[in-house]
Amino acid sequence: MKKILVGSHEQSFRSDLRTLLDLDGFHMQEASRPIKALKKVLEEKFDVVVLHLQLHLDNMISTLAFSAIRMIDRELPVIVVTDNAETLSSMASVIHEAFKHFQTPVNPKEIVGAIKEAVNVKFDSQS
């Protein structure tokens, strides 16, 4: 079973993804902030990480959490979700290194599609 970590401040976002990921046979863990997602990545192995980054929740900490995750596992696909154009421009370097980027509002099914793509790419490259 593929393990997915979703780091988001929005409980409804995490809940919507959990419902869809459960239907597709994924095991999802949650983190309420990017820094908590980083802690989980330090503790265990994931197949894909989804980070929902918000400028007003401390851009620097979010950016550092993303960068640290990239340093821990360069091959780990990280999907980034941002809330607005201001966040997008301030996190351009993070988004550039992300597997995929989405800007809200986003349909959770699109994110699940990106997760499936990331899992396929990751496991095809390991073959």
N, C-alpha and C positions, 0 to 999 in steps of 0.2 A: 504494500500500500504506500503510495507516494505521500510524503509529508509536506504540507504547505503551511507557512507562517504568514499571518495577516496582522500587520501592525497599523492600527488606525484608532484615532480618538473617537470615531463614531461607532457606537454600539450597533446601530441599525446597518451600517455598511458591513461590519463583521458578521452580523447575523444573516444578512442576505447572502453573503458569500458562503457562509457555513452551510446553509440550506442547499445551495447549488452544488457545492463541492461534495457534500455527503451523498447527494444523488449520483454523482459521478465516481464514487468510490475513493475519494481522497480523504486523508486524515488532516484536519485543520487545527492548528493551534492559534491562539490570539495573543496580541499584546496591545495595550491601550495607547502606547506611545512608541515612536521609533527607537528611543533609547532602551525601552524594555524589550523590543524586538532584538536589538543588538545583544542584550544579555542572554536571550534564548538561543541565539545563533552561537554564542560562546559555549553554551551548555550542551547543545545537541545538533544533529545534522538534519538539514531540511533540503528538499528538492527544489523548492521555489519560495521566494519571499515576496510579499506584496507590502509596500510601504506607502501609506497615505500621509503625505507631508503637507503641513500647513505653515504658512509664513508666521502667523501670529502666535504659534505654539513654540516658537524659538527656532528660527531658521538655522542658526549655527549648530545647535544640538542635532537637529534632523540631518543636516548635511554631514556632520561628523559621524553619526550613527551609520548612515549609508556608506561613507568612505571606509569605516572600520569593518563593516560587513564585507565590502569588496576586498579588503586586505586579508581577512580571515579565509575567504574562499573566493578566489578570482573567477571561478567557473560557475558559482551559484547564480542562477538567474534571479534578478531583482526587478520587479515590476513596480513602477512609481506612479502614484496618483497624486495630482496637485489640484488645488482648489480654484486658482485664478491666475490671470496673466502675470500679476506681480510675483506670485510664488514661482511661476514658470521661469520668468526672466532671472530671478535671484538664484535659482537652482539649476541654471543651464548646464553646468558641469556635471551635476548629479544625473540629470536627465539624459545627458549624452552617453553616460556609462550604463544606463539602465537597459534591461532587455527590451522593455516596452514602456511607453509613457502614456498616461491617460489624463485628461483634464475633466473635472466634474462639471456638470453632471455626467455620469457614465453609467451605462447599463451594466449591472453585475455580470450578465452573461458574456459581455465583451471581455471582461477581466478573466473569467473562467476560460474563455477561448484562448487568451494569451497564456494562461497557466498551462493549459494542455499543450500549446505550441512549445513553451519553454521546456516542459518535461520531455517532449519528443526530441527536441534539439539536444538537450543535455544527454539523453540516453543514446541517441544516434551517434554523438561525438565520442562516447565512451566505448562504442563497439569496435 
